Amino acid sequence: MTKKLFPAILSVLVILSFVVGCTPSAATKAPNPTQPVSQGTIPTAAPVVPTVVPTKVPQINILKIAISTDIDTFDPHGTRSFAVANVVDYMVDTLLKADQHGKIVPSLATSWETSADGLTITFHLRDGVKFSDGTPFDATAVKYNMDRFLDPKVKSATKSPYNLVKETDVVDPLTVQFKLAKPSGALFMAFSNTNIGMISPASIPLGSDQYDNLIGTNAPIGTGPYVLKEYVKGDHVTVVRNPKYWGTPPFYDEVQFLITPSDATRESLLLAGQVDIAVNPPLSDLPSLANNSDVKVTTAPDDRVLFIGINTTTKYLDDPKVRQAINYAIDKDAIIKNVLMGYAQPVDSPMPSDFFGYCKGSPAYTYNPTLAKQLLQEAGVPKNWQIRFVSPTGRYPDDYHVSQAIAGYLQAVGIDAQLKTTDWGTYMSWITGVKPANSTTDLYFLGWSGGY
């Protein structure tokens, strides 16, 4: 599907509140064993009253996070969004990881080297690591994961960085080699992505539905600091400490992810003290939240590009003039200012400027509704032409409000954009689950961000 871009680089916004632990209830006081006996009784001995020793209930440290997106899969090899990967990462490790400065550091692999011709990468694995089901993590497990991920029968939209791997060889239990079709420096960062997270081979046996189907909510059996305790679709995900974790035990005994698509509801939960972190609150509320001494607002630059995808198999949308008209019809600067509250900027390329390989593109489309109407007329588009427009709700900052604004601009030039939304898993199936010619959508709102 050809994608025409309405892009904007967004900041990721996270609100943190202070975590307040609950104190255990006061223990019941033990009765006095020498309490006098009532008059009128002649006991042969004082009654024995056992001393009650209060049981100390250990305090459980629980972190509660309000997230915007439901889980479409717990399988790391099938993750299609960072929002879902952020949850999966609590349970799954990768061979390498990137630190806060973007530097590659060890994880399940402790060291590595590349051959002189760049065609063989050798990883030396961490000893003594086990998956949460007790299966040993070793070179055979790494080979099984890579072979499964690259199996042509296993469909994944995120294979491209790893397609250079021609063969995975087990050298010994703690040494594995990847033979490449050509050298790739970027592959090391790709090995830190959730997409190639390690899961127990016993949980995805060859020939099973778990092996072939990447979109599912079976618990991921990984080597990470947590294991899945409970998942209730559309409501919450709960993870608890993994007793077999190889690293430093995490501070929190339990982490609860409350699935809350509404920006305003996530904010309300935070302000009411029902969660400790709320992701992506309403952008319009950031100034007041910043002045609230009970919360901490954290913003950071992001490389996410938001765009409108166009199904070019639809009648009229297969005409470049119509696609150009849609771009000219939308006032991107006004949306950035009034809906995204300035927390974005227009881009001139599908790739943000801080990405390796970025090339400055043509000047961005300017807002020109008169030209948009002219192009639509030249293309023979009927007045009030109806198109199917879909948008997520809560996946990106103020995404549905942005889509409503876009629909309004299209209406102004004679395009009736029928806007609808749904949960994230269903939404992704609308976009990626069918071929464009069989799709029930004409325009869709989506974002992408490179993992490296």
Backbone torsions as a table, in degrees:
resi	resn	phi	psi	omega
1	MET	NA	127.8	177.3
2	THR	-73.0	135.3	-177.7
3	LYS	-113.4	119.6	169.6
4	LYS	-93.1	145.0	-167.6
5	LEU	-105.5	131.4	157.8
6	PHE	-116.5	87.2	-169.1
7	PRO	-101.4	154.9	170.9
8	ALA	-153.7	138.0	176.7
9	ILE	-87.4	125.4	-175.5
10	LEU	-109.4	154.0	169.7
11	SER	-91.0	140.5	174.5
12	VAL	-81.4	129.5	-175.5
13	LEU	-115.8	126.3	-179.8
14	VAL	-131.7	135.1	176.1
15	ILE	-107.7	130.8	178.4
16	LEU	-114.5	133.9	172.7
17	SER	-111.2	162.9	177.2
18	PHE	-69.9	139.6	180.0
19	VAL	-88.9	122.1	-180.0
20	VAL	-109.8	118.0	179.5
21	GLY	-82.3	149.0	178.1
22	CYS	-87.5	139.1	176.5
23	THR	-88.4	141.7	179.7
24	PRO	-62.7	149.8	177.7
25	SER	-61.9	152.3	178.9
26	ALA	-64.2	142.5	-177.9
27	ALA	-72.8	147.6	176.9
28	THR	-66.6	134.7	-177.8
29	LYS	-73.6	135.3	179.5
30	ALA	-71.5	139.6	178.4
31	PRO	-67.1	155.9	179.6
32	ASN	-77.8	117.1	-177.0
33	PRO	-69.2	-12.8	-179.6
34	THR	-106.5	22.0	-179.4
35	GLN	-59.7	133.7	-177.4
36	PRO	-59.3	149.3	179.0
37	VAL	-87.1	145.5	-179.6
38	SER	-59.4	146.2	178.2
39	GLN	-65.5	155.0	178.5
40	GLY	93.4	-2.6	177.1
41	THR	-113.2	147.9	179.4
42	ILE	-123.5	78.2	-179.8
43	PRO	-74.2	148.6	175.3
44	THR	-77.2	-21.7	177.4
45	ALA	-155.9	157.9	177.7
46	ALA	-63.6	136.8	179.8
47	PRO	-62.5	143.4	179.3
48	VAL	-93.4	118.2	177.5
49	VAL	-109.4	116.6	-176.5
50	PRO	-65.0	142.3	175.8
51	THR	-74.8	129.3	179.6
52	VAL	-92.2	116.3	177.9
53	VAL	-96.4	115.1	-177.6
54	PRO	-62.8	136.9	176.6
55	THR	-80.8	126.6	-179.2
56	LYS	-84.3	117.6	179.3
57	VAL	-86.4	118.8	-179.1
58	PRO	-64.1	138.4	178.8
59	GLN	-76.1	133.8	179.6
60	ILE	-102.7	125.7	177.0
61	ASN	-84.9	114.4	-177.8
62	ILE	-119.2	130.8	174.4
63	LEU	-106.3	128.1	-179.6
64	LYS	-114.7	126.4	-176.3
65	ILE	-124.8	126.4	174.2
66	ALA	-88.7	115.5	-179.5
67	ILE	-111.8	163.3	-172.6
68	SER	-94.9	-19.0	-166.0
69	THR	-122.3	135.1	173.5
70	ASP	-73.9	165.9	-176.8
71	ILE	-91.3	120.4	176.1
72	ASP	-91.1	-20.8	175.1
73	THR	-161.6	144.4	171.4
74	PHE	-98.4	-1.8	-179.5
75	ASP	-79.0	116.0	-176.8
76	PRO	-58.7	-33.5	-178.4
77	HIS	-69.3	-12.8	-179.2
78	GLY	-110.8	2.7	-178.1
79	THR	-64.2	136.8	-177.3
80	ARG	-122.6	0.9	-179.5
81	SER	-148.2	148.5	178.5
82	PHE	-67.2	-29.0	180.0
83	ALA	-60.8	-41.6	178.3
84	VAL	-76.7	-41.7	180.0
85	ALA	-58.6	-34.1	179.4
86	ASN	-60.2	-31.9	177.7
87	VAL	-79.7	-45.4	-179.3
88	VAL	-59.8	-34.1	-178.0
89	ASP	-62.0	-20.4	176.8
90	TYR	-67.0	-21.9	-172.9
91	MET	-115.6	-13.3	-171.5
92	VAL	-128.1	136.2	175.1
93	ASP	-106.2	160.9	175.1
94	THR	-116.6	168.8	179.5
95	LEU	-63.1	-40.7	179.7
96	LEU	-126.6	166.9	171.8
97	LYS	-145.2	162.2	178.3
98	ALA	-103.7	134.6	177.2
99	ASP	-81.9	-176.2	-174.3
100	GLN	-65.7	-14.7	178.0
101	HIS	-99.8	4.7	179.3
102	GLY	83.9	11.4	179.3
103	LYS	-88.2	137.3	178.5
104	ILE	-73.8	129.9	-179.3
105	VAL	-133.5	162.6	-178.0
106	PRO	-64.9	154.1	170.7
107	SER	-140.3	-102.9	174.7
108	LEU	-74.7	-22.0	171.0
109	ALA	-99.0	132.8	-178.0
110	THR	-93.7	-24.1	177.6
111	SER	-159.5	166.4	-177.5
112	TRP	-161.1	159.0	175.5
113	GLU	-148.1	157.6	-179.6
114	THR	-117.3	139.9	178.8
115	SER	-65.7	163.1	-177.5
116	ALA	-59.1	-34.4	-179.5
117	ASP	-87.1	0.0	177.3
118	GLY	75.0	8.5	-173.3
119	LEU	-100.6	-3.6	178.0
120	THR	-134.9	125.8	174.9
121	ILE	-113.0	126.8	-179.8
122	THR	-111.2	127.1	177.6
123	PHE	-111.8	135.7	173.5
124	HIS	-104.1	124.0	-167.4
125	LEU	-94.9	155.3	179.2
126	ARG	-69.7	133.9	-176.6
127	ASP	-86.3	147.0	172.7
128	GLY	82.5	7.9	-178.7
129	VAL	-85.4	138.6	175.7
130	LYS	-128.1	148.5	171.0
131	PHE	-70.2	163.5	-175.2
132	SER	-66.0	-14.3	175.1
133	ASP	-92.0	4.7	178.9
134	GLY	93.5	-8.7	178.5
135	THR	-67.3	132.8	179.2
136	PRO	-65.2	140.4	170.5
137	PHE	-89.5	122.1	-179.5
138	ASP	-152.8	-172.9	-177.0
139	ALA	-62.8	-34.3	178.7
140	THR	-63.9	-38.8	177.8
141	ALA	-66.1	-39.1	178.0
142	VAL	-62.5	-46.5	179.1
143	LYS	-60.3	-42.7	-179.0
144	TYR	-61.6	-43.8	179.8
145	ASN	-63.8	-45.5	-178.9
146	MET	-67.8	-41.7	179.0
147	ASP	-62.5	-41.8	179.2
148	ARG	-65.2	-45.1	-178.0
149	PHE	-61.2	-38.4	-177.4
150	LEU	-91.5	0.5	178.2
151	ASP	-61.1	125.8	-178.7
152	PRO	-58.6	-24.9	179.1
153	LYS	-73.8	-21.2	-178.8
154	VAL	-93.9	112.6	-173.8
155	LYS	-88.2	123.1	177.5
156	SER	-144.7	139.8	-180.0
157	ALA	-85.8	0.4	-172.7
158	THR	-117.5	21.9	-176.3
159	LYS	-78.7	-20.6	-165.5
160	SER	-51.9	-42.6	-178.8
161	PRO	-64.7	-24.5	-172.5
162	TYR	-98.3	-5.1	-179.5
163	ASN	-66.0	-12.7	175.9
164	LEU	-71.6	-17.5	-179.0
165	VAL	-77.1	110.3	179.7
166	LYS	-83.8	-32.2	-173.6
167	GLU	-157.7	143.6	175.0
168	THR	-117.6	122.9	-175.3
169	ASP	-116.9	136.1	173.7
170	VAL	-88.0	114.3	179.0
171	VAL	-83.8	-47.7	173.9
172	ASP	-157.4	177.1	-174.5
173	PRO	-54.4	-28.0	-177.2
174	LEU	-116.8	18.8	178.8
175	THR	-137.5	129.3	-179.9
176	VAL	-133.8	144.4	-179.8
177	GLN	-122.6	139.8	173.4
178	PHE	-110.0	123.0	176.3
179	LYS	-95.3	125.5	-173.0
180	LEU	-106.4	152.9	175.3
181	ALA	-73.5	-31.3	176.2
182	LYS	-158.2	159.2	-178.2
183	PRO	-63.2	148.4	178.4
184	SER	-153.0	109.9	175.8
185	GLY	-70.6	-28.9	-178.1
186	ALA	-70.3	-17.7	-175.4
187	LEU	-63.7	-30.0	-180.0
188	PHE	-63.7	-43.0	176.9
189	MET	-67.2	-34.3	178.3
190	ALA	-62.5	-31.8	178.7
191	PHE	-70.3	-6.4	175.1
192	SER	-95.4	-3.7	-178.3
193	ASN	-78.3	147.1	176.9
194	THR	-55.6	-31.7	-176.2
195	ASN	-54.0	-28.9	-179.8
196	ILE	-115.3	33.6	173.3
197	GLY	-63.9	149.1	-175.7
198	MET	-90.1	126.6	174.6
199	ILE	-126.3	156.9	-174.5
200	SER	-61.9	126.4	176.0
201	PRO	-56.5	-29.7	179.8
202	ALA	-65.9	-21.8	-178.2
203	SER	-87.9	-10.9	-180.0
204	ILE	-134.7	61.9	-176.8
205	PRO	-62.4	141.6	-179.8
206	LEU	-55.6	132.6	178.9
207	GLY	91.1	-8.7	-179.9
208	SER	-87.8	164.7	175.9
209	ASP	-64.3	-34.1	178.5
210	GLN	-63.2	-31.3	179.5
211	TYR	-73.0	-45.4	-172.3
212	ASP	-82.0	-31.8	-171.1
213	ASN	-103.0	113.1	-178.2
214	LEU	-85.3	-15.0	-176.7
215	ILE	-101.9	99.9	-179.2
216	GLY	-167.7	167.2	-175.5
217	THR	-115.6	29.9	170.0
218	ASN	-67.9	146.6	-178.3
219	ALA	-62.2	132.1	177.5
220	PRO	-76.3	124.1	179.8
221	ILE	-94.7	90.4	-175.2
222	GLY	-112.3	-162.2	178.3
223	THR	-116.2	12.5	-173.8
224	GLY	-74.7	177.9	-174.8
225	PRO	-71.1	-13.3	-178.4
226	TYR	-131.1	161.1	172.7
227	VAL	-126.4	155.6	-179.1
228	LEU	-73.1	126.1	175.3
229	LYS	-96.8	-44.1	-175.9
230	GLU	-159.6	142.2	172.2
231	TYR	-134.2	124.8	174.1
232	VAL	-119.0	114.7	-175.4
233	LYS	-53.2	130.6	177.5
234	GLY	74.9	2.6	-175.9
235	ASP	-125.7	-62.2	-177.1
236	HIS	-161.4	161.4	170.5
237	VAL	-125.6	131.4	177.3
238	THR	-122.5	127.5	175.6
239	VAL	-120.4	148.4	179.2
240	VAL	-127.3	163.6	-178.0
241	ARG	-54.9	139.3	175.2
242	ASN	-88.1	112.3	-177.5
243	PRO	-66.8	-16.0	-179.9
244	LYS	-96.5	7.3	-175.3
245	TYR	-61.5	135.5	-175.5
246	TRP	-79.3	-20.5	-174.2
247	GLY	-98.9	-165.5	176.7
248	THR	-65.9	127.9	-179.8
249	PRO	-57.9	139.0	180.0
250	PRO	-68.6	158.5	-177.9
251	PHE	-65.7	-44.5	-174.7
252	TYR	-84.5	133.7	176.0
253	ASP	-70.4	-31.6	-174.4
254	GLU	-147.5	142.3	175.1
255	VAL	-125.2	128.5	179.1
256	GLN	-113.4	126.1	176.2
257	PHE	-104.4	113.6	179.3
258	LEU	-92.8	117.6	-176.3
259	ILE	-79.6	110.1	-171.7
260	THR	-137.4	91.8	-175.4
261	PRO	-63.1	-28.6	-176.0
262	SER	-78.6	124.3	177.4
263	ASP	-57.5	-45.6	-176.4
264	ALA	-65.2	-38.2	179.7
265	THR	-67.9	-39.9	176.5
266	ARG	-59.5	-43.1	178.8
267	GLU	-62.9	-43.0	-179.7
268	SER	-62.9	-40.7	178.1
269	LEU	-60.5	-40.6	179.7
270	LEU	-65.9	-49.0	-176.9
271	LEU	-66.0	-25.8	178.1
272	ALA	-85.6	-1.2	179.0
273	GLY	77.1	16.3	-178.8
274	GLN	-87.5	-16.0	173.0
275	VAL	-136.3	162.0	179.7
276	ASP	-98.1	-27.2	-179.7
277	ILE	-135.5	136.0	173.7
278	ALA	-125.0	124.1	-178.1
279	VAL	-89.1	135.9	174.9
280	ASN	51.8	69.9	172.9
281	PRO	-72.4	171.6	176.5
282	PRO	-57.1	128.9	-176.9
283	LEU	-61.7	-31.5	-178.8
284	SER	-67.5	-18.5	-178.1
285	ASP	-93.9	-1.9	-176.1
286	LEU	-58.8	-41.9	179.2
287	PRO	-59.9	-44.1	-179.2
288	SER	-69.0	-36.5	177.9
289	LEU	-65.6	-37.7	179.6
290	ALA	-64.3	-26.6	179.6
291	ASN	-89.9	0.1	-179.6
292	ASN	-91.1	116.2	-175.3
293	SER	-68.8	-12.6	-178.4
294	ASP	-86.7	-7.7	-179.1
295	VAL	-130.9	161.6	174.7
296	LYS	-124.2	125.0	179.2
297	VAL	-97.1	127.2	179.4
298	THR	-120.3	122.5	174.5
299	THR	-121.0	150.1	-179.4
300	ALA	-149.2	149.1	176.1
301	PRO	-60.9	144.8	179.5
302	ASP	-131.0	157.6	178.1
303	ASP	-108.3	17.8	-179.1
304	ARG	-73.7	132.5	176.7
305	VAL	-107.5	125.3	175.3
306	LEU	-100.3	140.5	-176.0
307	PHE	-150.4	165.1	171.2
308	ILE	-103.9	119.4	175.9
309	GLY	-86.7	143.6	-176.3
310	ILE	-121.0	127.6	176.9
311	ASN	-82.2	101.5	-173.9
312	THR	-80.4	4.4	173.3
313	THR	-89.5	-8.8	178.7
314	THR	-77.6	141.8	177.7
315	LYS	-56.6	139.2	-175.7
316	TYR	77.6	-40.1	178.3
317	LEU	-72.1	-11.7	174.3
318	ASP	-79.3	-2.5	179.9
319	ASP	-97.6	121.7	179.6
320	PRO	-54.5	-33.5	-179.3
321	LYS	-62.0	-37.4	-179.5
322	VAL	-69.9	-41.1	178.6
323	ARG	-65.4	-38.5	175.6
324	GLN	-65.0	-39.4	179.5
325	ALA	-60.7	-41.0	179.0
326	ILE	-61.3	-41.3	178.1
327	ASN	-65.5	-43.2	179.5
328	TYR	-68.7	-23.4	-175.8
329	ALA	-75.8	-18.8	-170.5
330	ILE	-103.8	126.1	177.3
331	ASP	-88.0	89.9	-175.9
332	LYS	-65.6	-38.5	-179.8
333	ASP	-62.6	-39.1	179.5
334	ALA	-67.2	-38.8	178.2
335	ILE	-65.4	-42.3	178.7
336	ILE	-61.9	-40.0	-177.3
337	LYS	-75.0	-46.6	-168.7
338	ASN	-96.5	-25.3	-179.9
339	VAL	-104.4	-46.9	-179.4
340	LEU	-90.4	3.7	172.4
341	MET	54.6	31.6	177.4
342	GLY	83.4	0.2	-178.9
343	TYR	-87.2	47.0	179.6
344	ALA	-167.2	171.4	173.8
345	GLN	-152.3	148.0	178.9
346	PRO	-69.9	151.2	176.8
347	VAL	-121.5	160.4	-177.1
348	ASP	-111.3	14.2	-176.6
349	SER	-156.1	155.0	173.7
350	PRO	-63.0	-16.6	-176.7
351	MET	-110.4	128.5	178.3
352	PRO	-64.0	156.7	-169.9
353	SER	-67.2	-20.2	-178.8
354	ASP	-90.9	6.7	178.9
355	PHE	-86.1	143.8	172.6
356	PHE	-62.2	131.2	-179.6
357	GLY	92.9	0.9	180.0
358	TYR	-64.4	135.8	172.2
359	CYS	-126.8	132.8	-180.0
360	LYS	-62.2	127.4	-177.8
361	GLY	-92.2	-166.5	176.8
362	SER	-68.0	157.6	177.1
363	PRO	-55.3	142.2	-179.5
364	ALA	-62.6	151.5	176.4
365	TYR	-59.6	132.5	175.2
366	THR	-87.5	161.6	178.2
367	TYR	-76.7	115.4	-177.2
368	ASN	-149.2	78.7	-177.2
369	PRO	-62.8	-28.7	178.8
370	THR	-65.3	-45.4	177.8
371	LEU	-65.6	-36.7	178.5
372	ALA	-60.0	-45.4	179.5
373	LYS	-63.5	-39.7	-179.3
374	GLN	-63.4	-44.4	-179.5
375	LEU	-65.1	-38.9	177.9
376	LEU	-63.8	-40.0	179.0
377	GLN	-65.9	-43.1	179.5
378	GLU	-63.1	-31.0	-179.7
379	ALA	-83.7	-3.8	178.5
380	GLY	76.2	24.3	-179.6
381	VAL	-74.7	128.0	-179.2
382	PRO	-68.1	156.9	-180.0
383	LYS	-65.8	143.6	-178.7
384	ASN	54.5	38.9	177.8
385	TRP	-61.8	128.7	-177.9
386	GLN	-91.7	133.5	173.4
387	ILE	-132.0	156.0	-177.7
388	ARG	-96.2	118.8	-174.6
389	PHE	-122.0	125.6	-179.8
390	VAL	-119.8	150.0	-177.3
391	SER	-145.7	144.8	170.3
392	PRO	-75.5	166.2	174.0
393	THR	-125.8	112.7	176.4
394	GLY	92.1	-7.6	179.6
395	ARG	-69.9	-40.9	178.6
396	TYR	-121.1	160.0	-179.2
397	PRO	-56.0	120.8	176.0
398	ASP	51.4	36.1	-174.6
399	ASP	-61.7	-44.8	-177.4
400	TYR	-68.1	-34.6	177.1
401	HIS	-66.4	-38.1	175.6
402	VAL	-61.4	-43.9	-179.4
403	SER	-64.4	-38.2	176.8
404	GLN	-62.3	-40.2	178.3
405	ALA	-64.9	-41.3	178.8
406	ILE	-62.2	-44.4	178.9
407	ALA	-60.0	-37.1	178.0
408	GLY	-65.5	-42.5	177.9
409	TYR	-64.6	-39.0	178.3
410	LEU	-66.7	-38.2	177.7
411	GLN	-59.0	-37.2	-176.3
412	ALA	-66.7	-21.4	178.8
413	VAL	-106.3	8.5	174.1
414	GLY	100.6	15.1	177.5
415	ILE	-110.6	121.3	-179.2
416	ASP	-92.8	95.1	-178.1
417	ALA	-86.5	110.6	179.9
418	GLN	-83.2	102.4	-171.6
419	LEU	-92.2	132.4	173.1
420	LYS	-144.2	163.2	-177.5
421	THR	-140.3	169.0	178.8
422	THR	-162.2	-175.2	177.5
423	ASP	-69.1	162.0	-171.1
424	TRP	-62.7	-44.3	-178.6
425	GLY	-61.2	-46.0	177.9
426	THR	-65.3	-39.7	-179.6
427	TYR	-58.8	-46.6	-179.6
428	MET	-65.2	-32.8	177.2
429	SER	-68.3	-31.9	174.7
430	TRP	-61.2	-36.9	-172.3
431	ILE	-91.0	-45.2	-172.8
432	THR	-106.4	-10.3	-174.2
433	GLY	-85.1	-6.8	-178.6
434	VAL	-137.6	159.6	174.2
435	LYS	-72.4	150.0	-177.6
436	PRO	-52.1	-39.7	-177.0
437	ALA	-65.9	-24.3	-179.7
438	ASN	-101.7	5.2	-174.8
439	SER	-73.8	151.0	175.3
440	THR	-100.0	13.3	178.8
441	THR	-122.6	148.4	176.9
442	ASP	-109.0	-40.2	175.7
443	LEU	-127.1	143.1	175.2
444	TYR	-141.1	147.3	179.8
445	PHE	-98.5	126.2	-178.3
446	LEU	-150.8	164.4	175.4
447	GLY	-133.0	160.1	174.6
448	TRP	-145.6	151.2	177.5
449	SER	-148.7	125.2	-179.1
450	GLY	-67.9	142.8	179.4
451	GLY	-80.3	-9.0	-178.8
452	TYR	-161.4	NA	NA
